[in-house]
Amino acid sequence: MRNGRLGSGRSGALLTLFAGVLWYGFWTALAFAVHAVARELEPRDLIAKALSGGLMIGLFYWQLSPVLSASLGASLDLRKLRVYPISDDRLFALEVLLRLTSGVEVFLILTGAGTGLARNTAAGGLGAAPRIALALAVFVALNLALGAGVRSLIERVLARKRVREAAAFLIAMIAVLPQFLLSTGVTSRQTFTHLLDFSTGGWWPWALAARVAMSDRGGPALVALLAWTGAAYAFGRWLFLLNLRLDLQPQATSPPSVAAGFVDRFFRLPSLLLPDPEAAIVEKELRTLSRTPRFRLVFLMGFTFGLLVWLPPAFRRDGSSFVQRNLPVFVSVYALLLLGQATYWNAFGFDRSAAQGWICWPVPAGKTILAKNLAAGAFVLLEMIAVMLACIAVQGQISFAKIAEAFVVTPIVALYLFSVGNLSSVHFPRAMNPERMGQSPGRSQGLLLLLFPLMLFPVLLAYGARHVLESEAAFAGLLAFAGVLGGVVYWIAMDSAVETFERRREAIISELSRGDGPIAPG
């Protein structure tokens, strides 16, 4: 895992380390906060209720968050391990241990809660530390075994053609549903309070773990918790071995349908508007991306998931919300960011080892990168049209000025994103599996985190001027300036990307040809 993620350069390692420190630093700070609360919380009944509810949330986060974040965590590539004389039980044990990679956040919080309770006299103090540690250790083991089964189940679902996109999309929509229901008033906060009250009753594993931690007479609860853990182990092992025997592979592409004629004519449009080789490359990109499950998923999520993300802050009846007034712009820019994962941010990712063709063929690197940007821009345009239709369906009526504003602002933002994406594609290339739904952007994610505020600054300056000066002329002038500046930045970045591509072509091909080892990153 270390060689696969950090072995391609010191700069990539530093970016990965920076993003990791920010993310896990936040969760470590939250774990310290939980420790402080658990140390002072009283009385004992309130401690038991809070612990049971927290464990319930932790279990669902551990099992669902990897899927909702489109990263299933590290796992064994079974097809590469079948040739070795390793028993099935040991393979499953390794898979269970790798589930820690998808639940480090919960593990940190449990550590903070456990140490805090051990210092709380109302919870038993240091004398209760072994009991608390035992309850949390069994709860972690249950999550690890259950996580292996959940991941195997998801792999079986995602191995089916068409079903994988629908399943991943449905799970992603579920992720934002609670926030949407709360913000729109469909579900009140009392509903979630009742849900936490429900967590303290019955024989659920989180309630049992809380009883073991808080009671000197938790023998029956411990036996029941161990039974839950055994059931999770059996569930995970059964699905893991089933996948191991079936050796899951993506299904073959079905023959083209009668409706493929219209789609084929759409793909040939670039030949009417552009000269070769740009037209041929754009057509190739349009055809490739439209057949890629991962791209289809992010395209669909742009105007659906993106809309649900921005609806809660925009759902104000007084109409004074800035997000509500500019909802098409917010959703369009968000969809633009989502598309970057599978297009401009790592332009050669889906080419993988076939990217050597861009060196062997007599096609200038600048035309290749430009054509890939044009193909991504075509999908951005289609995404914006879908976003406008979705916003009209939700808000009922949107002024033509706001629609026109979205169609102006989003391409300007795209100039800056494409500029940095071209540099990222040649400095941090990474092979991407088009069939995998849970594959994170890698080192470029850290670069985006650093540069995204800077890329948005010219457009944000225009909106700030309109708000402060209350002048549409100032807004239009600064927006035009942002567009011109974006064109200059794109031109400079393109020259730099072409120069880097020519200088690092062997390293780029080597990196894109790199295959996953027996442990595949999520």
Secondary structure as a PSIPRED ss2 file (coil, helix, strand):
# PSIPRED VFORMAT (PSIPRED V4.0)

   1 M C   1.000  0.000  0.000
   2 R H   0.000  1.000  0.000
   3 N H   0.000  1.000  0.000
   4 G H   0.000  1.000  0.000
   5 R H   0.000  1.000  0.000
   6 L H   0.000  1.000  0.000
   7 G C   1.000  0.000  0.000
   8 S C   1.000  0.000  0.000
   9 G C   1.000  0.000  0.000
  10 R H   0.000  1.000  0.000
  11 S H   0.000  1.000  0.000
  12 G H   0.000  1.000  0.000
  13 A H   0.000  1.000  0.000
  14 L H   0.000  1.000  0.000
  15 L H   0.000  1.000  0.000
  16 T H   0.000  1.000  0.000
  17 L H   0.000  1.000  0.000
  18 F H   0.000  1.000  0.000
  19 A H   0.000  1.000  0.000
  20 G H   0.000  1.000  0.000
  21 V H   0.000  1.000  0.000
  22 L H   0.000  1.000  0.000
  23 W H   0.000  1.000  0.000
  24 Y H   0.000  1.000  0.000
  25 G H   0.000  1.000  0.000
  26 F H   0.000  1.000  0.000
  27 W H   0.000  1.000  0.000
  28 T H   0.000  1.000  0.000
  29 A H   0.000  1.000  0.000
  30 L H   0.000  1.000  0.000
  31 A H   0.000  1.000  0.000
  32 F H   0.000  1.000  0.000
  33 A H   0.000  1.000  0.000
  34 V H   0.000  1.000  0.000
  35 H H   0.000  1.000  0.000
  36 A H   0.000  1.000  0.000
  37 V H   0.000  1.000  0.000
  38 A H   0.000  1.000  0.000
  39 R H   0.000  1.000  0.000
  40 E H   0.000  1.000  0.000
  41 L C   1.000  0.000  0.000
  42 E C   1.000  0.000  0.000
  43 P C   1.000  0.000  0.000
  44 R H   0.000  1.000  0.000
  45 D H   0.000  1.000  0.000
  46 L H   0.000  1.000  0.000
  47 I H   0.000  1.000  0.000
  48 A H   0.000  1.000  0.000
  49 K H   0.000  1.000  0.000
  50 A H   0.000  1.000  0.000
  51 L H   0.000  1.000  0.000
  52 S H   0.000  1.000  0.000
  53 G H   0.000  1.000  0.000
  54 G H   0.000  1.000  0.000
  55 L H   0.000  1.000  0.000
  56 M H   0.000  1.000  0.000
  57 I H   0.000  1.000  0.000
  58 G H   0.000  1.000  0.000
  59 L H   0.000  1.000  0.000
  60 F H   0.000  1.000  0.000
  61 Y H   0.000  1.000  0.000
  62 W H   0.000  1.000  0.000
  63 Q H   0.000  1.000  0.000
  64 L H   0.000  1.000  0.000
  65 S H   0.000  1.000  0.000
  66 P H   0.000  1.000  0.000
  67 V H   0.000  1.000  0.000
  68 L H   0.000  1.000  0.000
  69 S C   1.000  0.000  0.000
  70 A C   1.000  0.000  0.000
  71 S C   1.000  0.000  0.000
  72 L C   1.000  0.000  0.000
  73 G C   1.000  0.000  0.000
  74 A C   1.000  0.000  0.000
  75 S E   0.000  0.000  1.000
  76 L E   0.000  0.000  1.000
  77 D C   1.000  0.000  0.000
  78 L H   0.000  1.000  0.000
  79 R H   0.000  1.000  0.000
  80 K H   0.000  1.000  0.000
  81 L H   0.000  1.000  0.000
  82 R C   1.000  0.000  0.000
  83 V C   1.000  0.000  0.000
  84 Y C   1.000  0.000  0.000
  85 P C   1.000  0.000  0.000
  86 I C   1.000  0.000  0.000
  87 S C   1.000  0.000  0.000
  88 D H   0.000  1.000  0.000
  89 D H   0.000  1.000  0.000
  90 R H   0.000  1.000  0.000
  91 L H   0.000  1.000  0.000
  92 F H   0.000  1.000  0.000
  93 A H   0.000  1.000  0.000
  94 L H   0.000  1.000  0.000
  95 E H   0.000  1.000  0.000
  96 V H   0.000  1.000  0.000
  97 L H   0.000  1.000  0.000
  98 L H   0.000  1.000  0.000
  99 R H   0.000  1.000  0.000
 100 L H   0.000  1.000  0.000
 101 T H   0.000  1.000  0.000
 102 S H   0.000  1.000  0.000
 103 G C   1.000  0.000  0.000
 104 V H   0.000  1.000  0.000
 105 E H   0.000  1.000  0.000
 106 V H   0.000  1.000  0.000
 107 F H   0.000  1.000  0.000
 108 L H   0.000  1.000  0.000
 109 I H   0.000  1.000  0.000
 110 L H   0.000  1.000  0.000
 111 T H   0.000  1.000  0.000
 112 G H   0.000  1.000  0.000
 113 A H   0.000  1.000  0.000
 114 G H   0.000  1.000  0.000
 115 T H   0.000  1.000  0.000
 116 G H   0.000  1.000  0.000
 117 L H   0.000  1.000  0.000
 118 A H   0.000  1.000  0.000
 119 R C   1.000  0.000  0.000
 120 N C   1.000  0.000  0.000
 121 T H   0.000  1.000  0.000
 122 A H   0.000  1.000  0.000
 123 A H   0.000  1.000  0.000
 124 G C   1.000  0.000  0.000
 125 G H   0.000  1.000  0.000
 126 L H   0.000  1.000  0.000
 127 G H   0.000  1.000  0.000
 128 A H   0.000  1.000  0.000
 129 A H   0.000  1.000  0.000
 130 P H   0.000  1.000  0.000
 131 R H   0.000  1.000  0.000
 132 I H   0.000  1.000  0.000
 133 A H   0.000  1.000  0.000
 134 L H   0.000  1.000  0.000
 135 A H   0.000  1.000  0.000
 136 L H   0.000  1.000  0.000
 137 A H   0.000  1.000  0.000
 138 V H   0.000  1.000  0.000
 139 F H   0.000  1.000  0.000
 140 V H   0.000  1.000  0.000
 141 A H   0.000  1.000  0.000
 142 L H   0.000  1.000  0.000
 143 N H   0.000  1.000  0.000
 144 L H   0.000  1.000  0.000
 145 A H   0.000  1.000  0.000
 146 L H   0.000  1.000  0.000
 147 G H   0.000  1.000  0.000
 148 A H   0.000  1.000  0.000
 149 G H   0.000  1.000  0.000
 150 V H   0.000  1.000  0.000
 151 R H   0.000  1.000  0.000
 152 S H   0.000  1.000  0.000
 153 L H   0.000  1.000  0.000
 154 I H   0.000  1.000  0.000
 155 E H   0.000  1.000  0.000
 156 R H   0.000  1.000  0.000
 157 V H   0.000  1.000  0.000
 158 L H   0.000  1.000  0.000
 159 A C   1.000  0.000  0.000
 160 R C   1.000  0.000  0.000
 161 K C   1.000  0.000  0.000
 162 R C   1.000  0.000  0.000
 163 V H   0.000  1.000  0.000
 164 R H   0.000  1.000  0.000
 165 E H   0.000  1.000  0.000
 166 A H   0.000  1.000  0.000
 167 A H   0.000  1.000  0.000
 168 A H   0.000  1.000  0.000
 169 F H   0.000  1.000  0.000
 170 L H   0.000  1.000  0.000
 171 I H   0.000  1.000  0.000
 172 A H   0.000  1.000  0.000
 173 M H   0.000  1.000  0.000
 174 I H   0.000  1.000  0.000
 175 A H   0.000  1.000  0.000
 176 V H   0.000  1.000  0.000
 177 L H   0.000  1.000  0.000
 178 P H   0.000  1.000  0.000
 179 Q H   0.000  1.000  0.000
 180 F H   0.000  1.000  0.000
 181 L H   0.000  1.000  0.000
 182 L H   0.000  1.000  0.000
 183 S H   0.000  1.000  0.000
 184 T H   0.000  1.000  0.000
 185 G C   1.000  0.000  0.000
 186 V C   1.000  0.000  0.000
 187 T C   1.000  0.000  0.000
 188 S C   1.000  0.000  0.000
 189 R H   0.000  1.000  0.000
 190 Q H   0.000  1.000  0.000
 191 T H   0.000  1.000  0.000
 192 F H   0.000  1.000  0.000
 193 T H   0.000  1.000  0.000
 194 H H   0.000  1.000  0.000
 195 L H   0.000  1.000  0.000
 196 L H   0.000  1.000  0.000
 197 D H   0.000  1.000  0.000
 198 F H   0.000  1.000  0.000
 199 S H   0.000  1.000  0.000
 200 T C   1.000  0.000  0.000
 201 G C   1.000  0.000  0.000
 202 G C   1.000  0.000  0.000
 203 W C   1.000  0.000  0.000
 204 W C   1.000  0.000  0.000
 205 P H   0.000  1.000  0.000
 206 W H   0.000  1.000  0.000
 207 A H   0.000  1.000  0.000
 208 L H   0.000  1.000  0.000
 209 A H   0.000  1.000  0.000
 210 A H   0.000  1.000  0.000
 211 R H   0.000  1.000  0.000
 212 V H   0.000  1.000  0.000
 213 A H   0.000  1.000  0.000
 214 M H   0.000  1.000  0.000
 215 S C   1.000  0.000  0.000
 216 D C   1.000  0.000  0.000
 217 R C   1.000  0.000  0.000
 218 G C   1.000  0.000  0.000
 219 G H   0.000  1.000  0.000
 220 P H   0.000  1.000  0.000
 221 A H   0.000  1.000  0.000
 222 L H   0.000  1.000  0.000
 223 V H   0.000  1.000  0.000
 224 A H   0.000  1.000  0.000
 225 L H   0.000  1.000  0.000
 226 L H   0.000  1.000  0.000
 227 A H   0.000  1.000  0.000
 228 W H   0.000  1.000  0.000
 229 T H   0.000  1.000  0.000
 230 G H   0.000  1.000  0.000
 231 A H   0.000  1.000  0.000
 232 A H   0.000  1.000  0.000
 233 Y H   0.000  1.000  0.000
 234 A H   0.000  1.000  0.000
 235 F H   0.000  1.000  0.000
 236 G H   0.000  1.000  0.000
 237 R H   0.000  1.000  0.000
 238 W H   0.000  1.000  0.000
 239 L H   0.000  1.000  0.000
 240 F H   0.000  1.000  0.000
 241 L H   0.000  1.000  0.000
 242 L H   0.000  1.000  0.000
 243 N H   0.000  1.000  0.000
 244 L H   0.000  1.000  0.000
 245 R H   0.000  1.000  0.000
 246 L H   0.000  1.000  0.000
 247 D C   1.000  0.000  0.000
 248 L C   1.000  0.000  0.000
 249 Q C   1.000  0.000  0.000
 250 P C   1.000  0.000  0.000
 251 Q C   1.000  0.000  0.000
 252 A C   1.000  0.000  0.000
 253 T C   1.000  0.000  0.000
 254 S C   1.000  0.000  0.000
 255 P C   1.000  0.000  0.000
 256 P C   1.000  0.000  0.000
 257 S C   1.000  0.000  0.000
 258 V C   1.000  0.000  0.000
 259 A C   1.000  0.000  0.000
 260 A H   0.000  1.000  0.000
 261 G H   0.000  1.000  0.000
 262 F H   0.000  1.000  0.000
 263 V H   0.000  1.000  0.000
 264 D H   0.000  1.000  0.000
 265 R H   0.000  1.000  0.000
 266 F H   0.000  1.000  0.000
 267 F H   0.000  1.000  0.000
 268 R C   1.000  0.000  0.000
 269 L C   1.000  0.000  0.000
 270 P H   0.000  1.000  0.000
 271 S H   0.000  1.000  0.000
 272 L H   0.000  1.000  0.000
 273 L H   0.000  1.000  0.000
 274 L C   1.000  0.000  0.000
 275 P C   1.000  0.000  0.000
 276 D C   1.000  0.000  0.000
 277 P C   1.000  0.000  0.000
 278 E H   0.000  1.000  0.000
 279 A H   0.000  1.000  0.000
 280 A H   0.000  1.000  0.000
 281 I H   0.000  1.000  0.000
 282 V H   0.000  1.000  0.000
 283 E H   0.000  1.000  0.000
 284 K H   0.000  1.000  0.000
 285 E H   0.000  1.000  0.000
 286 L H   0.000  1.000  0.000
 287 R H   0.000  1.000  0.000
 288 T H   0.000  1.000  0.000
 289 L H   0.000  1.000  0.000
 290 S H   0.000  1.000  0.000
 291 R C   1.000  0.000  0.000
 292 T C   1.000  0.000  0.000
 293 P H   0.000  1.000  0.000
 294 R H   0.000  1.000  0.000
 295 F H   0.000  1.000  0.000
 296 R H   0.000  1.000  0.000
 297 L H   0.000  1.000  0.000
 298 V H   0.000  1.000  0.000
 299 F H   0.000  1.000  0.000
 300 L H   0.000  1.000  0.000
 301 M H   0.000  1.000  0.000
 302 G H   0.000  1.000  0.000
 303 F H   0.000  1.000  0.000
 304 T C   1.000  0.000  0.000
 305 F H   0.000  1.000  0.000
 306 G H   0.000  1.000  0.000
 307 L H   0.000  1.000  0.000
 308 L H   0.000  1.000  0.000
 309 V H   0.000  1.000  0.000
 310 W H   0.000  1.000  0.000
 311 L H   0.000  1.000  0.000
 312 P H   0.000  1.000  0.000
 313 P H   0.000  1.000  0.000
 314 A H   0.000  1.000  0.000
 315 F C   1.000  0.000  0.000
 316 R C   1.000  0.000  0.000
 317 R C   1.000  0.000  0.000
 318 D C   1.000  0.000  0.000
 319 G C   1.000  0.000  0.000
 320 S C   1.000  0.000  0.000
 321 S C   1.000  0.000  0.000
 322 F H   0.000  1.000  0.000
 323 V H   0.000  1.000  0.000
 324 Q H   0.000  1.000  0.000
 325 R H   0.000  1.000  0.000
 326 N C   1.000  0.000  0.000
 327 L H   0.000  1.000  0.000
 328 P H   0.000  1.000  0.000
 329 V H   0.000  1.000  0.000
 330 F H   0.000  1.000  0.000
 331 V H   0.000  1.000  0.000
 332 S H   0.000  1.000  0.000
 333 V H   0.000  1.000  0.000
 334 Y H   0.000  1.000  0.000
 335 A H   0.000  1.000  0.000
 336 L H   0.000  1.000  0.000
 337 L H   0.000  1.000  0.000
 338 L H   0.000  1.000  0.000
 339 L H   0.000  1.000  0.000
 340 G H   0.000  1.000  0.000
 341 Q C   1.000  0.000  0.000
 342 A C   1.000  0.000  0.000
 343 T C   1.000  0.000  0.000
 344 Y H   0.000  1.000  0.000
 345 W H   0.000  1.000  0.000
 346 N H   0.000  1.000  0.000
 347 A C   1.000  0.000  0.000
 348 F C   1.000  0.000  0.000
 349 G C   1.000  0.000  0.000
 350 F C   1.000  0.000  0.000
 351 D C   1.000  0.000  0.000
 352 R H   0.000  1.000  0.000
 353 S H   0.000  1.000  0.000
 354 A H   0.000  1.000  0.000
 355 A H   0.000  1.000  0.000
 356 Q H   0.000  1.000  0.000
 357 G H   0.000  1.000  0.000
 358 W H   0.000  1.000  0.000
 359 I H   0.000  1.000  0.000
 360 C H   0.000  1.000  0.000
 361 W C   1.000  0.000  0.000
 362 P C   1.000  0.000  0.000
 363 V C   1.000  0.000  0.000
 364 P C   1.000  0.000  0.000
 365 A H   0.000  1.000  0.000
 366 G H   0.000  1.000  0.000
 367 K H   0.000  1.000  0.000
 368 T H   0.000  1.000  0.000
 369 I H   0.000  1.000  0.000
 370 L H   0.000  1.000  0.000
 371 A H   0.000  1.000  0.000
 372 K H   0.000  1.000  0.000
 373 N H   0.000  1.000  0.000
 374 L H   0.000  1.000  0.000
 375 A H   0.000  1.000  0.000
 376 A H   0.000  1.000  0.000
 377 G H   0.000  1.000  0.000
 378 A H   0.000  1.000  0.000
 379 F H   0.000  1.000  0.000
 380 V H   0.000  1.000  0.000
 381 L H   0.000  1.000  0.000
 382 L H   0.000  1.000  0.000
 383 E H   0.000  1.000  0.000
 384 M H   0.000  1.000  0.000
 385 I H   0.000  1.000  0.000
 386 A H   0.000  1.000  0.000
 387 V H   0.000  1.000  0.000
 388 M H   0.000  1.000  0.000
 389 L H   0.000  1.000  0.000
 390 A H   0.000  1.000  0.000
 391 C H   0.000  1.000  0.000
 392 I H   0.000  1.000  0.000
 393 A H   0.000  1.000  0.000
 394 V H   0.000  1.000  0.000
 395 Q H   0.000  1.000  0.000
 396 G C   1.000  0.000  0.000
 397 Q C   1.000  0.000  0.000
 398 I C   1.000  0.000  0.000
 399 S C   1.000  0.000  0.000
 400 F H   0.000  1.000  0.000
 401 A H   0.000  1.000  0.000
 402 K H   0.000  1.000  0.000
 403 I H   0.000  1.000  0.000
 404 A H   0.000  1.000  0.000
 405 E H   0.000  1.000  0.000
 406 A H   0.000  1.000  0.000
 407 F H   0.000  1.000  0.000
 408 V H   0.000  1.000  0.000
 409 V H   0.000  1.000  0.000
 410 T H   0.000  1.000  0.000
 411 P H   0.000  1.000  0.000
 412 I H   0.000  1.000  0.000
 413 V H   0.000  1.000  0.000
 414 A H   0.000  1.000  0.000
 415 L H   0.000  1.000  0.000
 416 Y H   0.000  1.000  0.000
 417 L H   0.000  1.000  0.000
 418 F H   0.000  1.000  0.000
 419 S H   0.000  1.000  0.000
 420 V H   0.000  1.000  0.000
 421 G H   0.000  1.000  0.000
 422 N H   0.000  1.000  0.000
 423 L H   0.000  1.000  0.000
 424 S H   0.000  1.000  0.000
 425 S H   0.000  1.000  0.000
 426 V H   0.000  1.000  0.000
 427 H H   0.000  1.000  0.000
 428 F C   1.000  0.000  0.000
 429 P C   1.000  0.000  0.000
 430 R C   1.000  0.000  0.000
 431 A C   1.000  0.000  0.000
 432 M C   1.000  0.000  0.000
 433 N C   1.000  0.000  0.000
 434 P C   1.000  0.000  0.000
 435 E C   1.000  0.000  0.000
 436 R C   1.000  0.000  0.000
 437 M C   1.000  0.000  0.000
 438 G C   1.000  0.000  0.000
 439 Q C   1.000  0.000  0.000
 440 S C   1.000  0.000  0.000
 441 P C   1.000  0.000  0.000
 442 G C   1.000  0.000  0.000
 443 R H   0.000  1.000  0.000
 444 S H   0.000  1.000  0.000
 445 Q H   0.000  1.000  0.000
 446 G H   0.000  1.000  0.000
 447 L H   0.000  1.000  0.000
 448 L H   0.000  1.000  0.000
 449 L H   0.000  1.000  0.000
 450 L H   0.000  1.000  0.000
 451 L H   0.000  1.000  0.000
 452 F H   0.000  1.000  0.000
 453 P H   0.000  1.000  0.000
 454 L H   0.000  1.000  0.000
 455 M H   0.000  1.000  0.000
 456 L H   0.000  1.000  0.000
 457 F H   0.000  1.000  0.000
 458 P H   0.000  1.000  0.000
 459 V H   0.000  1.000  0.000
 460 L H   0.000  1.000  0.000
 461 L H   0.000  1.000  0.000
 462 A H   0.000  1.000  0.000
 463 Y H   0.000  1.000  0.000
 464 G H   0.000  1.000  0.000
 465 A H   0.000  1.000  0.000
 466 R H   0.000  1.000  0.000
 467 H H   0.000  1.000  0.000
 468 V H   0.000  1.000  0.000
 469 L H   0.000  1.000  0.000
 470 E C   1.000  0.000  0.000
 471 S C   1.000  0.000  0.000
 472 E H   0.000  1.000  0.000
 473 A H   0.000  1.000  0.000
 474 A H   0.000  1.000  0.000
 475 F H   0.000  1.000  0.000
 476 A H   0.000  1.000  0.000
 477 G H   0.000  1.000  0.000
 478 L H   0.000  1.000  0.000
 479 L H   0.000  1.000  0.000
 480 A H   0.000  1.000  0.000
 481 F H   0.000  1.000  0.000
 482 A H   0.000  1.000  0.000
 483 G H   0.000  1.000  0.000
 484 V H   0.000  1.000  0.000
 485 L H   0.000  1.000  0.000
 486 G H   0.000  1.000  0.000
 487 G H   0.000  1.000  0.000
 488 V H   0.000  1.000  0.000
 489 V H   0.000  1.000  0.000
 490 Y H   0.000  1.000  0.000
 491 W H   0.000  1.000  0.000
 492 I H   0.000  1.000  0.000
 493 A H   0.000  1.000  0.000
 494 M H   0.000  1.000  0.000
 495 D H   0.000  1.000  0.000
 496 S H   0.000  1.000  0.000
 497 A H   0.000  1.000  0.000
 498 V H   0.000  1.000  0.000
 499 E H   0.000  1.000  0.000
 500 T H   0.000  1.000  0.000
 501 F H   0.000  1.000  0.000
 502 E H   0.000  1.000  0.000
 503 R H   0.000  1.000  0.000
 504 R C   1.000  0.000  0.000
 505 R H   0.000  1.000  0.000
 506 E H   0.000  1.000  0.000
 507 A H   0.000  1.000  0.000
 508 I H   0.000  1.000  0.000
 509 I H   0.000  1.000  0.000
 510 S H   0.000  1.000  0.000
 511 E H   0.000  1.000  0.000
 512 L H   0.000  1.000  0.000
 513 S C   1.000  0.000  0.000
 514 R C   1.000  0.000  0.000
 515 G C   1.000  0.000  0.000
 516 D C   1.000  0.000  0.000
 517 G C   1.000  0.000  0.000
 518 P C   1.000  0.000  0.000
 519 I E   0.000  0.000  1.000
 520 A E   0.000  0.000  1.000
 521 P C   1.000  0.000  0.000
 522 G C   1.000  0.000  0.000
